[in-house]
Structures are given as structure tokens and as C-alpha cells.
């Protein structure tokens, strides 16, 4: 299984980025259809723009470490601004995804994108 570890890292990056990217498409592009789209230039809209742009960059593995680091911080802010005020426990305040995204992206910022990425192709791996 050890030989598949780098590909598992790439798979983790791709799936996490795809899920986050879908939040960005919903907030910014209205797809899939959302009940409530944030007003332009609001805090939620700005977060959606980062989710859309950096989520796509991370999805394809372009400037992965920087994108993942910024997204990790975004998810930490999201947790403490939107979820933590509703209660201490993530299962009760709706912040489970934000915490998981935060630490997955922090790990990706440290570990890198894996072999299936634009960054790997650019470095000639």
C-alpha cells in the first residue's frame, strides 16, 4: 500500500477541493441552485469567491500549497465567525465541515499536492 500513498494524497486533495469548489459555485454562480445567494461583495460572497478560485486551483493542483494554506485560514475564520457563536460543539453549531476542511487544507499545505497535479508536472516529476 505504501506505493499508493502519493496517489492517496492527490485523491484527498482532489475530492476536498471539489467539494469546496462546489460551495463556491453555489455562492458565486448560483449552481447548483441555492436557496439564498449572498449579496455581492459581502463577507460570504468574498468567501465564495475564494472557494471558487482557490478551490479550482487546488483541484487541478496549481500553486497547491499556497492555495491550501489560504483556504485553511478561510475555513478557520468561517468556523469562528459563523459557527462557534452558535455553540461550542461542532455537531451542534454546524461547523463540522469547516473544521475538517481547515485541517485537511492545512495538511495539504504541508504535504503538497501529490503526483497528480499541475505543480508536479511543472516540476517535471
C-alpha positions in Angstrom: 0.0 0.0 0.0 3.0 2.3 0.6 3.5 2.8 -3.2 -0.1 4.2 -3.4 0.3 6.8 -0.7 1.3 9.7 -3.0 -1.8 8.9 -5.1 -4.0 8.9 -2.0 -2.7 12.4 -1.2 -3.7 13.5 -4.7 -7.1 11.9 -4.3 -7.6 13.6 -0.9 -6.7 17.0 -2.5 -8.9 16.5 -5.5 -12.0 15.4 -3.5 -11.7 18.0 -0.8 -11.1 20.8 -3.4 -14.0 19.6 -5.5 -16.4 19.7 -2.5 -15.2 23.2 -1.5 -15.3 24.4 -5.1 -19.0 23.4 -5.3 -19.7 25.7 -2.4 -18.0 28.5 -4.4 -20.0 27.7 -7.5 -23.2 27.8 -5.4 -22.4 31.2 -3.8 -21.0 32.9 -6.9 -22.6 31.2 -9.9 -25.8 30.1 -8.3 -25.1 26.5 -9.3 -26.4 24.2 -8.0 -29.5 26.3 -7.3 -29.2 27.9 -3.8 -32.0 29.0 -1.6 -30.0 32.1 -0.7 -27.2 33.7 -2.6 -25.0 36.1 -0.7 -25.1 39.8 -1.8 -22.1 40.8 -4.0 -19.1 41.9 -2.0 -20.4 40.7 1.3 -18.2 38.6 3.6 -20.0 35.4 2.4 -19.6 36.4 -1.2 -15.9 37.0 -0.7 -15.5 33.6 0.9 -17.4 32.1 -2.0 -15.0 33.8 -4.5 -12.0 32.4 -2.6 -13.7 28.9 -2.6 -14.3 29.2 -6.3 -10.9 30.4 -7.4 -8.6 28.8 -4.9 -10.8 25.7 -4.8 -10.3 25.2 -8.6 -6.6 25.9 -8.3 -6.3 23.3 -5.6 -8.5 20.9 -7.6 -6.1 20.9 -10.5 -3.0 21.2 -8.2 -1.9 24.7 -9.3 0.0 26.6 -6.6 -1.4 24.0 -4.3 0.5 24.8 -1.1 -0.4 28.5 -1.2 -4.0 27.8 -2.1 -4.4 25.2 0.6 -2.8 27.5 3.2 -5.2 30.4 2.4 -8.2 28.0 2.3 -7.2 26.6 5.7 -7.3 30.1 7.1 -10.6 30.8 5.4 -12.1 27.7 7.0 -10.8 28.7 10.4 -12.4 32.1 10.0 -15.6 30.5 8.8 -15.8 28.3 11.9 -15.1 31.1 14.4 -17.3 33.7 12.6 -20.2 31.7 11.5 -20.4 28.5 13.6 -18.7 29.0 17.0 -21.1 31.7 18.1 -23.9 29.2 17.8 -22.4 26.9 20.4 -19.3 25.2 21.5 -19.7 21.7 19.9 -19.3 21.4 16.1 -22.0 18.8 15.9 -24.5 21.3 17.3 -23.2 24.5 15.7 -23.0 23.1 12.1 -19.2 23.6 11.9 -18.0 20.1 11.3 -17.2 20.6 7.6 -15.4 23.9 8.3 -13.1 22.2 10.9 -12.4 19.2 8.7 -11.7 21.5 5.7 -9.4 23.6 7.8 -7.2 20.7 8.9 -7.3 18.9 5.6 -6.1 22.0 3.8 -3.5 22.7 6.5 -2.2 19.1 5.9 -2.2 19.7 2.1 -0.3 23.0 2.6 2.4 21.0 4.4 2.4 17.7 2.4 2.0 19.2 -1.0 -0.4 18.2 -3.9 0.8 14.7 -4.7 1.9 13.4 -8.1 -1.4 14.1 -9.9 -1.2 17.8 -10.1 -0.2 20.7 -12.3 2.5 21.5 -9.8 4.1 18.1 -10.2 4.0 18.4 -14.0 5.7 21.9 -13.7 8.4 20.4 -11.6 9.0 17.6 -14.0 8.0 14.7 -11.7 
